[in-house]
Amino acid sequence: MPELTITALTHAGEGVGRHDGRAVFVPFALPGETVRVELLEVKKNFARGKLREVLAASPERVAPRCPHHFQLTPPAGPGPAERGPACGGCQLQHLSYFAQLAFKQQIVREQLQRIGGFGEGAVEVRPTLPAPDPYHYRNHVQFALTPEGQLGFMAAASHLVIPIRECHQIEPVLAELFPHIAVDPAEMPQLERLTLRAGAEGETLVVFEGALEAPEVELDLPVSAAVLREDGSALTLAGHDYLLVEVRGRPFRVSAGSFFQVNTAQAAALVDLVLAALAPALSPTAAVLDLYSGVGLFSAFLAPRVGHLIGIEAYPPAVADAAVNLDEFDNVEIYEASVEHALPALAGPFAAAVLDPPRAGCHPAVLAALLAAQVAQIVYVSCDAATLARDLKTLVAAGGYRLDWVQPVDMFPQTHHVEMVAALTYSGR
């Protein structure tokens, strides 16, 4: 087994070293470490390795809190340590939290340079905004099922489901709940996934996903439960098919299948960043766009500050949630449509826009419509640095926009994922 010196981390949080002229990618290894690896896959220009022993550890290496994370078990005798399969939910639990924040800032910088074409130092990439608690933050967790019906997560780079005894990422109310849920595969063979969601005041929702009609479920627990159908509609089994999530003192109805930020505390930070970035364009006469508006998180805080707000969202249950969440505002319109179809048909002018697209980023027609409308201020919220960089390149290079700053937000501590808020100002063609 070769010994490597790890020199960097990839955007996926894997260590990178070199052996026989090839880059070798080693999950759970850290820069500055000397490690012994087992080569699992060798290609012409790269290889993938399994970490077998850390010969010289990085000062940023910490002991993982979770027993399901990668562990180098102390060997019984001489020789390298062995490890069991690692849960794929966290990639960075072995890296100090301060170093995680620096890593995420650097990843954003690199993607803006490599994909966006922004020169080094051309964009202000702010230090990553830390989470108030780097653990116990997830209000939404999706479990896979073992053949025996145990709740678990996929192993790293595998379809193997690892049964989970404990998880330090999820909110305490969910950590207390999930060990009490048992699934009999014989009674629900079509069950594909089981999702738990947490709301305000300890409210919880159990969501059964799969081709289920109306399963008989016994829950001796104070929870709501629903079946989520493929079209996004839900069948209530107990309580409600939605829950309330509170951000900045304001409740939001979130249905079983609707998207909502998984970190409630950091969702509040996103709201603050969006409001601050758009502040120069907000006024009682301003018309503002909320694109990919979801259940109305940003709309609810923008509406009191503007004359007219238009939201566009394609997912019907989220639109229904937004109708409830924004019912008090007479100056809000919500269109149930894809943004690429609806936006080009809207008449401006628009003073500002906030967009929070899925991981794939914006359809080219969305960017073209924003460029044509010459929206004065744009705030782009993204969970993928590569697609963000791609779309920012289009807006800046083709449309006369200036990229003012990018703020990484640690929405997903202990993982390689990072949320970002980018602020753009129209400066003329």
N, C-alpha and C positions, 0 to 999 in steps of 0.2 A: 504493500500500500504506500503510495507516494506521500511525501511531506510537502506541504505548500505554505507559502506566506500569503495571507489574504491582504489584498491591497485596497479593496473598495466594496461597496454594497450596490447591487442593482436596484432598480426602481421597485422590484418585488421583494427587496430585503434579503436577497441571497448574497453570500460572500463570493468574491471573485479572486482567484489566484491563477497562476500559470504553471503548466507542466508539459514538457516536450513540445513547446511552441504553441500550445493550445490554451485558450481561456478555459478555466474549470469553474463551474458554478456549484457552490456548496451551501445549501440551506443551513442556517443556524450558526454559521461561522462569521466572525467579525473582523473588520479591518485591523491590521497590526498583529493578528494572531498567527502563530505557526500551528498548523493542524495536520493530522494524518487522515487521509480520506480513502474510501473505497470507490473506485471508478465504476459507475453503473452504466454509463452510456458514453461512448467515445465516437465522435464524428470527426470530419476532416479538420475543422477549425475550432471546435470546442468540445468540451466534455462535461458531464454532470457527475458529481460525486456525493457520497454519503459521509457525513462527518463521523469519524470513528474515535478520534482522540484529539483533545486540545493540548498541545505540547507547551505552548506559551500563550496565556490568556490575555485578552485586552483588558485594560483597567475599566472599560465601560461594560464588561460582562457582569451580569447580576444573576442571582439564582431565580429561576422562574417561580412565580407564586403557585401556578396551577400544575398539578401532577400530570395533566394530559398534554402539556407542552413538551417540546423536545427535552429529554433528560439524558445526561451521560451518567448512567448508574455506576457507582464505584465498583471496580472489578473485584472479583473474588480472589484473584491471584495476579501474577504478573501478566502484562499484556494490555491491549486496549480495552476500553470499556464498551459495553453493549448498551443498546437502548431499545425500548419498545416503540411501536408506531406512535407518531405524534399527531395530535389534533391539528387540523389545518386552519383553525379559526384565528390563531394569533401567529404572526411571523416574527415578532420582535420582543417577546416577553423576556428574553435573555439579555436585552440591551437596556441600559439605564434610560430613564425617562428623559432626562436632559439631552442625551445623545439621540433619542428618537426624534425630538423636536428639531434638532439641528439637521438630522438626516432628511426630514421631510422638507425643510426649507431648501436644502441643496437639490433635492429631486425636482422641485418646482423650477429652480434656477436652470438646471440642466435641460429640462424639457422645453422651457421657453427659448433657450439658446439653440438646441438641436432641432426641434420641430418648428418653433415659432420664428426662428431666424433673428431673434433679438440678440444684439451683441452683448458680450459680457459687461455687466454694469449698466446696461442701457435701461433696465427696468428695476424699479425699487421692489424687491421681494422682501417683505417684512419678516421678522422672526416669527416662527410658528406660534400661534396663540394657543397656550396650553389648556388642557381640560381642567376644570376644577378638581376632578377626581379621575386619575388615569385608570381606575377600576370601577366596577359597579355602575356603568353608565348606560348600557344598552337597554332601551325600553321596548325592544322588538327583537326576537330571536327565532330563527327557523331551524327546527330539528329534522334531521333525516332519521330513518328507522332501520335498525338491524333486522335480519330475518326473524329474530325472536320478538320483535316489537319494542326493543329498548330504544330510548331516545339517545341520539348521538350526533356527532359532526363528522364530516368527511376527513379522512386522514390527508395530510399534505401530499399533493400530487398523486392522488389515488381516488378510487371509487369506494374504498373500504370505509365502512361506517364504524367509528369508534364509540362505544357506549360511554356516556358522560356521567360521572358521579358528581362533579361539581364544576361550576363555571364562574370565574371571577370577573367576567365582563358584563354580565347582566345585572339589572337592578335587583336589589335584595328581595323584593316581593316575588320576582320571577325565580330567583335562586331557591326560595323557599317552596315555590309551587311545583316546579317541574319534577322533583323526585317522587311526588305523590301521584303522578299521572302514569298509568299503565295502559298499554295498548295490546289487544289480542289480535294478531294478524289474521287469525281464522275468522274473526267476526267482522273485520274491516280490511279485506284483501286489497281493495282499491286505494287505500290510504297511502299517499305518496310522501307527504310532509305534515308536520305539526308545528304550528306557529303560536308563540305566546307573545302577547302585547301587554304593556303596563301603561296605565293612565294616571290621572290625578287621584290623590287620596287612596292609594293602594288598589285601585280598580284594575282588574285583569280580564283578559279575553283570550280564550283558547280557540284557535282556528284550525279546523281539519281541512286539508287540501287533497284533492284527488277526485276521481270519478265516482263520488258518493251520492246516493239519492237522498235518503233520510235515515241515517244510521241511528240505532238506539244507543245512547251514551248515558252511562251512569257516572255522575260527578258529585261525589260527596264533599264538594268544595264550594266556597262562596265565590264562584266565578261565572262570567258569561261565556257562552260557547256558540260557535257557528260553523257551518260548512261553507267554504269558499269555492264557488263554481268557476269553471274555466272562463266564463264571460264576465267575471268580476262581481256578479251578484252573489248574495249570501243568504243562506237558510239559517234562521235562528234556532238553536237547540235549547238554549237556556239564557235568561237575562236579555241582553241586547246583542246585535251584530256590530256594534261600534263601542268605542269608549271615548272619554274626554281626556285630552292632553293639555296641560296648562303651560303657556309660555308668557313670560312677563305679566303674570296675573290674569291673562286672558285665556278662557277655555276654547279648545278646538275639538269639534267632533271629527273622529277619524274612524272610518269604517274598516271592516275586516281586511279588505284588500287594498286600501288606499295607502299611498306613500306618505311617510312622515319621517323627518330626520330622527335617526336612532338615538341620538344623544340630546336629550331635552335641554340641558344646560347650554350646550353649544349651539342649539337652535336659536336660543335667545341671543347669543353672541352674533350669529349671522344676521338676525334682525337689526341689531344695533349697527353693524357694519354697512348694511344696505341703506338704512336711513341716513347714516352719516355721509356716505358716498353720493347719494342722490339729493342731499339737502340743498345744494345751490339751485336745483331745478324744480323744487317743490314749492307750490304756491296755491292759493285758493282758486286760481283760474287754470292751473296746469292740467293737461291730459297725460296720463301715465299708463304704461303697459306693464302687465305682469304675465310673462310668458312661461308656459309650463307651470301654471299657477297652483296645481294641486288642490289641497283643501283650503287654500286661502291664507297661508301663514303670512306672507309678505303683504298681501292685499289688505289684511285687517289692520296693519299698522301704517300703511300708506294712505288708505282711504280718508282718514280724518285730516290729512295734510294737503289734499289735492282737490281740484274741481271735478275731475272725471277719471275713473279708473276702469280699464278694460282688462279682464283676465281671460286667458285662453288655456284650456285643459282638455285633453282627449279622453281621459279615463272617466266613464260615466259615474261610478260611485264617488270619485273625488269631487266631481262637479256637484253632485247631490250634497256632499258634505260642505262644500263651499257655500252653497245656497243657504244652509243653516248658519254657518259661521259668519257670513257677511250680511245676514238679513237686515241688520239695523241700518245699513248704509243705502241711501237713495242714489248715490253717485257712482255705484258699481254695476258693471255689466260683466257677466261671465258667459263665454262662448264655449260650447262643447264641440270641439273640433281639434284637428291636428294644427299645430302652430304654422306649419309650412303651407297649409291650405287657407287658413283664416287670416293670417297677418297681411298678406299682400292685398287683400280686399278691403282693409280698413283705411279710412280716410284720416289723415293727420290734421295738423301737425301734433307731434308728441314731444313733450318736454323731457321725458325720461322713460327708461325701460329697465326692468329687472328680469333676467332670464335664468332659470334653474333647470336645464335640460337633463335628460338621463345620461348615463355614462358615455353613450355614443356621441354626445355633443349635438350641435345644431345641424339640421338639414341645410344644405346650401341655399335653398329658397328663403329660409329664415334670415340668414345673413344678408342676402341680396335685398330683402324687404327692409331690413334695418338701415342698410346703406342708402337705399333710395329715399327713405323717410328722413334721413339726416337727424336722427334722434339726438338731442343735445347731450344727455348723460345716459350711459349704459352701465349697469352693474351685472356682471356675469358670475353666477354661482356655479361651481363645478365640483364634481367628485373624481375627475380624471384629468391629471396634468397634461397628458398627451393630447387629448381632444380639445382641452382648453387652449393649449398653445397653438394648435392648428387653427381654431376659430379666431383667436386673437390676431393671428397673422393675417387672416383675410380682412378683418375689420380695419386693421392699421394700414396694411399695404394698399388696399384697394379703395378705402373709403374716407381717408382723411381723419381717422380717429387717432387720438393720442392715448397710449396706455399709461395711466397715472401711477398705479401701483397694484401689486398683487399681495393679498394677505392669506397665507396658509393658516388653516384652522384645524386643530387636532380634534376632529370629530370621532376618530376611531383609534384611540390609544392602544398600544401593544400590537398594532397591525401596520402594514406598509401603506395603507390607504390614507389619503389626505384630502380634506375639503379646501376649496380655495374661493376667495372673493376677489374679482378683478374689477377695477374702476376705469372707465374710458370716457373721454370727453371729445365731442366733435369739434375739430379745429379747422374744417374747411378742406375742400379738395385742392 
